């Protein structure tokens, strides 16, 4: 089976799930990280500092500056995601619609972060990928 056929088969069974919670990216120092660690969705240690993805309401309660509002879309597939180019195909569709997306690959799923204002449109596009393949 060639790679594109495998990608198309996985995309046919794509089930995106939009998380209800609005998230924010925050720059934290070590004490703030320890304080908020239990609520972090994701942490990145960069040369410039620690960036954490937190529920926005908790970041605001902790008086942490939030860069923007994000929503998390979890991509669920019936099979695993061992298909080179699968995520790139999905991101290309979102980019073609003018939606900026950031991907976090975890053990069980791929997670896409989109700006909160783009979340509904992103979900429409993701469902559209599967529908288009099903009826083509």
N, C-alpha and C positions, 0 to 999 in steps of 0.2 A: 504494500500500500504506500503510495507516495505521500509526501508530507502535506500537500494541500488537501488531499482527500481526507486525511486524518483530521486536519484542522477543521474542515467543513463538517465532518461528523461530530466533532466536539461542540462546534458552534450551534449545531442543530439542537443540542441538548443543554445549551447555555441557560442557566437560571440565575439572573442577577437579583440580589436582595439588597434593598436600600435600607440602611440603618436610620432609625428615626432621629437619633441624636445629632445635634449640630456640634461639630468639633472645631478646635482652633489649634494652630501651631504656635507654640510659646518657646521663647528662649529662656532657659533656666540655669541657675548656678547649682552647685552640688547640694547645698542645704534645701533649696526649693525642690530639687529632684527627689531627695529623700522624703520630703513632706508629701509630694504628690505622686510618688511612684505607683502606688496601688491603683491609681485612676488613669495612668498613662496607657494609651492604646499602642503607642510606638515611641521609641526613643532613638535618636541619632546623635552620636558623638562626632562632631566635626572639629576641625582645627579652631574654628572661631567660637565654638561653644556647644552647649547641649540644646538640641531642639526636641521638644516633646509634643506629641499629639494628644490633646486632652479634651474631654467634654467642655464645651465653651462655658457653660454655666459654672462649672467648678473653677475654671481659670479666672473667670470674672470674680467669683467669690474670694479667690486667693489674690486678687488684684494683680494678676499677671497680664502683661500686654499680649494681645492676640492679634496675629497678622491678618487673618481672614477667616470667614466662615466656610467650613468644609462639611461634606457628607461622605460617608463611606458606603461604597457599593461592594458587596462581597460576591464574587463570581463562583458559582457552584456548577460543577459538571458531574455527569453521571460517572464518567471515567476520570482518571487522574489527569493532570495537566502536563504530562510529559510529551509535549509537542512543540518543538522549536518553531517560533513564529506566531503562536497562538495569541499571546498577549499583544504582540506587535500589530496583528490584524485588528484586534479590538481597539487599541489605541489609535490606529489610523482612522477608523470609522469616527471616533470621537473628535479627533483633530480636524477631520474634514468638515465637521459640523461646528468648528470653532470652539470646542470645549477642551480646556486644559485639564489634563488628568495626570495624577501621580500614582504609581503602582507600588504597593508593598506586597512582596511575595512571602507568604508564611508557609508553614508546613502543610496545612490542609487546604488552603484556598489562596486565590489571588484577591487582593483588595485594591479597589480603585478609589482614590480621593478626588472628588470634584468640588468646585465651589458650590456652595449651597444653592445659589441662584440657578445653577446649571443642572441640578440633580434630576429634576423631572424630565428634562430633555435628554439627558444621558440615559436614563432608564428606557425611554422610548426608542432611542437608537439601539441600545443593547437588545431589547426585545425584537426590534426590526431586523437585526442581523439574522436571528434564528428564523423569523417568519419568512424573510426573503429567500433563505436557503430551502426552507420547507416547500415553498411554492414555485421554485424555479426548476 
